[in-house]
Amino acid sequence: MYVMPLSRKNTAISLFAIVVIIAVSVVGYKYRGLIRMKMLEFLHSFDDEVAVAEEEGPPGAWWKARESSFAGSDSLSPLEREQIDLLRSIGYLPGYEEAPVDFGVTLYDTSLTSDGYNLIISGHGPGISLVDMNGEEVHTWFNSSVTIDRLWPEAQDKELPFEFWRRAHLYPNGDLLVMIEACGIILVNKDSDLLWYSQWNGAHHDVDIDGEGNIYTIGRYIHENSDYFPDKIIAEDYIIRLDSLGNETLRLSTLDVLASSRYAPVLRDMPDGGDVLHCNTIEFIRPDMLPEGYSGPFRPGSVLLSHRTIDLVCAVDLEEETVYWAESDLWDMQHQPNLMPDGTMMVLDNQGYNHLEEEQSTVIQFDPATGERIWYYQGDSEHPFYTIGSGSCQRLPNGNTLIVESMMGRAFEVTPDKQIVWEFYNPHRAGENNELIATLFDLVRIPSSSVDGWLER
């Protein structure tokens, strides 16, 4: 089996990159992620467009968003300032950008889109909505009894403005499995009645299920881990498996599974404490996700992880409790790696080869066995695409790709030849003149067949 080498990226030739290289050589390579982000904050402190105080915004995750290019307005430069909290980086970045005049669906080519409904997870407040292709809300899940104090009084992080319904999985009967950021997992029915909730496990960023009803999420625990960081407080991520009733059946440290593997040297890239790996994606590899006769590197029954801090995507064998495949040379601060039906992989590369020189993100599809890039999407001056954090990508049944530009509160669908055929802006606004747009944590296209059986119109 061929394994891609984990060589570091070539540094872009720019003044900013040269400064980064000098800083890294003085302070140490393992600090490179923190240095880069702190320098980014310093550079943008001179930019009037981004000098917006956080306290101006309401509770929640908000951003100033650019205009829809399809609404005939000039796009604004997106905010590139990220707040780093070494102990509590929970997967959303509070920030602001001016909200577009238009909202909801701003483009819909019915002849080229992949039909269905859209599951919307927004940073404006708790709850999740289902909208049709025209942007009309057809269903909402919300339960006011789902609070940190009531369900998880032992939670480590109680500084959130409210309970973020951060990720979700919709079942065919209308039940909704929800990951409550920094807390745990809940299950509500179509009427939003709470069916069960897990114990507190610091769940964050993502949730997935296997073919037998088991649930997989990423847990976080803030503590001292003397095995890796003596006398340091770190945020350690765990692979957590729950049964169909929310009972924990497996917990593996993401540090341990890397340290026990041939890829252990990548741990040298971790910062010296704090949020050392920042795992932001977990995907269970089901047998039906791989093509017939598959001979590639991935094993059914394992999980795919994304570690943003060290730019690493890896696969973990849950029985052997070790990483057996990894790649870090194709992206920078990535999100949402997911396997395609042909055995290739798609990843949202938040900053990639731009090395922070341009405000541009990329979605790439590549062959994990060879590293060959199969397809990619980047924005352009007319249709910019950049999300410094979060974001997701989904391959649709007709071959189109649904992309979520989280920080801009935007989602859009592109054809294989990169034509935008559907666009949506988060309708939730705030500020004195509704100038702020809520972060769009996720937008998932749901087949009509998964909704029509229970949806009451």
N, C-alpha and C positions, 0 to 999 in steps of 0.2 A: 504494500500500500504506500502510495506516494504522500509525503507530508510536506506541506509548504514551509519553507524556512521563515523564521520570525525576525527577519532583519528590520531595522528601523527605517523610517522614511527618509528620503533625501530632503534636506532643509532647503526651503525656497530661497532664491537669491534676492534678498531685499534687505533694506536697512533694519526692519523689524526682526527678521530672521537672524541677522548678524548679531544684533543685541542679545537675542535669545541664546545663541551659541556661546557668546562670551559669558553670559550669566550662568549657563549650565556648566561650563568648564570651571567656573570659580566655586559654585555652590555644590555641584554634584549632579550627576545625571538623574538620580532618582527623584530630584525635585523639579524636573522639567515641566510637568503638568501644572504645578502650582505657580511656578515662575511665569509661565506663558499667560495664564489667566490674570495674575496680578498685574503684569505689564499691560495687558489688554485694558484692564480697568484704568490704569494710569494714563494710557494714551487717550482714552475716550473722555477723561476728565476735562480735556481741552475742547471738546466738541459740544457746542451749544445745543445741538439737536438732541443730545442724550442727557443733558443736565436736568433731569426731572426727578424730583424727590419721590421716594417710595411712599411717603406718608400722604401724598396727594391722592392715591388710589383707595378704593373701598376694600373691604376684606375680600380675599380671594386671590386668584391668579389672573392678572390683567396685563395687557400690552397695548401699546399704540400701534395700530395696524395701518398698512398701506391701503390705498384705494384699489379697488378691482380694476385691472387693466381693461376689462370688458365694459366698465361703466364710463369709459372715456376720460378718466382723470389721470393726472401725473402721479406716478408712484413715489413714495417717500422712502428715504433711507431707513431700513429697520434698525432697531436698537441692538447694539452688540455688547452691551454691558451685562455681565453675569454676576450675580451675588453668590459668593462661595461661602457656604457654611460647612466647616469641616466635620461637624458632628451631626448636622441635620440637613443634609442635601436630599430632599424628598422627591425630586423628579419633576418639579415645576419651577420655573424661574419668574419671580415677580418682576414686572416691568411694564413699560407703557409705549404705545405708539398711537398716533391719531387714528381714530376709527373712520372707516370709509362711510360715505353717505349711504350707499346701498348695503343691504345685508340679506342674508338668506341665500337663495340660489340666484346667481347673477349670469349664469350661462348653462344652457341645457339643450344639447343636440340629441333629440330623441332617437335619431337613426344610428347613432354611433356609441351611445352609452350602454353600460351593462345595467339592466333594470333591477329594481329591488327597493328596499327601504334602507334608511341610514340611522345607525345607532350613534347618538351624539353624546359625548362625555365632555362637559364644559367646566372651566375653572371658575365660573361665576358663583357657584353654590352647590350644595348637595343635590343629588338626583340625576336621572338619566332620561333622555328623550328619544323617541323614535319619530323620524320624519320621512315623508315620501320624497320622490325625486324632484318635486316642485318646492320642497322646503316646508311643506305644511305639516305641523305636528299632529301625529295620529295617536300617540300614546306617551305616557310619562310614568316613571317609577320614582316614588319618593315616600319616605317614612320618617316622620319627625322623631320617632323613638330611637332611631339609630344615632346615638350620640356617644362620644368617647367616654364621658362620665358614667353613662348608664351601662354600656356594654364592656368597656375596657378601662376601668378605673386605674389599673396598674400600668397603663401605657406610659412609655418613657417620654414621648413627645406630645405634650399637651398645649403647645404654643401655636398650633394651627388655628386660623381664624374660624374654621368650621370643619365638618367632616367631609373630606374630598372623596367623592365617588370616582375613583381614579381609573379603574379598568373594569371590564364586564364581559360576561359570556351569556348570550341569550339562548335559552333552551326552546325546543319546538312547541312547548305548551305555554310559553309566555313567562316561565320562571326566569329570573335574572340573577346570575351569580355575580357579586360585586366585590371588588377589592377596595376597602376603605383605607386610604393612604396612611401609612405609619401605624396602622391598627391591626386589622385582620380581614377576614372574609365573611360575607353574609350571603344568605339566599333569601330572596323575596319572590312571591308569586306575581302573577300579572296584575293583581290588585294592590301590590306593594305591601302585602302582609308579610311580616318577618317570620320565616320558617325556621331558621337557625342562624347562629353566628359562631365563629370559631373563637378559641381563646386568643388573647393578645399574642401576636407573633411578629409585630413590626412589619407586616406585609407592605410592600411598596412596589410601585411601577407596573407590575404585570401579573397576569394570572392566565393559566391554561388548563385544559382538561385532557385526559387520555380517553381511550375507547371504552374503558370500564367504569367511568364515572369518578375516577380519582382526580384530585385538584392539585395543581402545582403553582406555587408562588415563590416570591423572593422575600425572605424575612431579614430584618435588620436588628442587631442588638448592639447598643453602645456600651462598651466596657473596656477593661484592660485585658490584653491578650499577651502574656509574657512570652509565649512561644515565638511570636513574630515581632512585637514591639514592646520591649521591657519598659515599664514606667510610662507608657503612653496610653491615652484613651483613643480608641478607634471605633468606627462604625463598621462592624463585621457583618457581611451578607451570608445568608444561608439558603440552600435549596430546601424548600419545605413541601412535603406532600401531605394532603389531607384525604380522608375517604369521602364518600358522597354525603356524609352527614357532618362534615367539618372537623372530624377528629384527626389529630396529627398522627401520621404513621411513619414519617421519615424526616430527618433533619441532618443536612450535611453542610459543613463549612465550605464556602467557596475558596477560602484560603487553603484549607487542607487538601481539597481535590486538585488544586494546582500544584501545591508543594510536593505531593506524592507522585507527580507525573514527570515526564521528560521535558515538560514546558516550565518547570519550576524557575528557570532563570528570568522569566518575564516578571517575576515578583520584585526584581530589582528596580523596576520602573515605578513602583508604588511611591506615593508621597510619604513623608515621615510622620505618619499618624493621620487622624481624621478619617475621612471617607476614602479608604485606601483602594477600593476596587470600583465602587459605584455600579453594581450590577443593575441593568435597566431592562433586561428582556429575559424571559424564560419560555421556551417552546418545547413541548414534549413531542418526540419523534415517533409517531404512530407508524405501523407497518404500511398502512394505505397511503402514507405521504410519499413513499418512495416508489419509483417506477418498477414494473415487472422486470426481473433479471438484473436488478440494480447491483453494481459492483463497486460503488463509490465508497467514500470513507465513513459514512454515517451508519449507526447501528439502531435498529428499532428498539424502543424502550429506553433510550437515553434522552438527555435533555440538552438543548442548545441554549447557551448563555451569552450575554453581551456585557463586557466590563468597560464602561466608558473611560474611566480614569487612565487605564493602560492601553486603550485602543484595541482590546482583544475580544474576539468572538471565539468560543470554544464549545466542544461537545463533551459531556460528562457521562460516563458509564455509571449508573446508579448502583449496580451490584458490586463492581470493582472499586467504586468510590474514588475515581480518578479521571482526569482529563485525558482523552485519547486522540483528539484533533484540535488544532487551534490555528488561527490566522490573525495577523495584526498589521499587515503591510499594505492594506488596500483602502484604508479609511482613517478618520480622525474623529474621536468623540462620537461614535456611531450609536444608532438606535435600531431596534426592530429587525434583526436578522430573521429571515423566515425561509424555509425550504420551498422550492417550486416543484410541481408534479414531475418535471423532467430530471430532478436530482440536482439542479443548480440552486443557487441561493441568492436572495435579494436582501439588500441592506440599505438603510437610510444613512448616508454619510454626511453628518451635520457640517463638518468643516473641511475634511478631506485634504486634497492636495493644494487647496487654496492657502493653507497655513495662515489663515486669518488675514490675508491680503485683500480678499474680496468677500463681500457679503453674499455667499453662494453655498448652497447645499446641493447634494447629488444623491440620486437613487441609483444604485448599481446592481446589476445581476451578473454573477460570475460563476465559473465552474470551480467548486471547492477542491477538486482533484488536481487541477492544473493552475488555478489562479487566473485563467483567461477571462477577460471581461466580455460578456455576451451582449449586454444592453445597458444603457444608462439614460438618465434624464437629468438635465440641468436647466435652470431658468435662463432667461436672457434679459436684455434691457427692457423689452416690451412686457415680458411676463416674468418678473423676478421671483426667485424661490430661495428662501433662506430662513432657517430656524436654528438658532444657536443651541437650543436644547429641545428635548422631547421630539415629537414627530413620529410618523409611522408610514408604512407602505403596505399595500395589499394587492395582489394579483387577482383580477376578476375573471369570471368564467369566459368572457369573450376575448380575453387576452389583453384588455386594457389594464392600467395600473392606477389605483386610488392612492393619492399621496396626501398626508396631513402635514401642513406647515403650522405647527402648533402655536408658536409665538405670535404669528400673524392672525391667529383665529381663523385660518383658511384651510379648506380641503378642495382638491381638484382631481379630476380623472383625465388621464392622458391615453391616447392610442399608442400602439407599438411604434408608429412613426412620429410620436411626440406631439401630436395635436391635442390641445386642451378641448374637451367636449362637455365638461360639467365643472361648475365652480360653485363653492358655498362659502359664505362668510358667517361666522358666529353672530347671531342676532342680539346676544346679550351685551348691553352697553352700560356704562356708568360714567361718573364725572359730572361736573356742573352742566356741561352741554352735551352729555352723552359722547364725550370724545374718546373714551377708553373702550377697548374691545376685550372680551374675556378670552383667555387662552383656550384653545381647542385641544384638550388632552388627546382625544381620539375621535375618529369617525370611521365606523365599520359598515361596509355594505352588506346587508342581510338579504338573502334570497326571499322572494315573495312567498315561496312554499313554506318557509319557516315562520311565517307571520299570519298567513291567511286563515289558518285553522283556529286561532284564538282571538285575533284582533276584532274588536267590536267597533264598527264605524257608525 
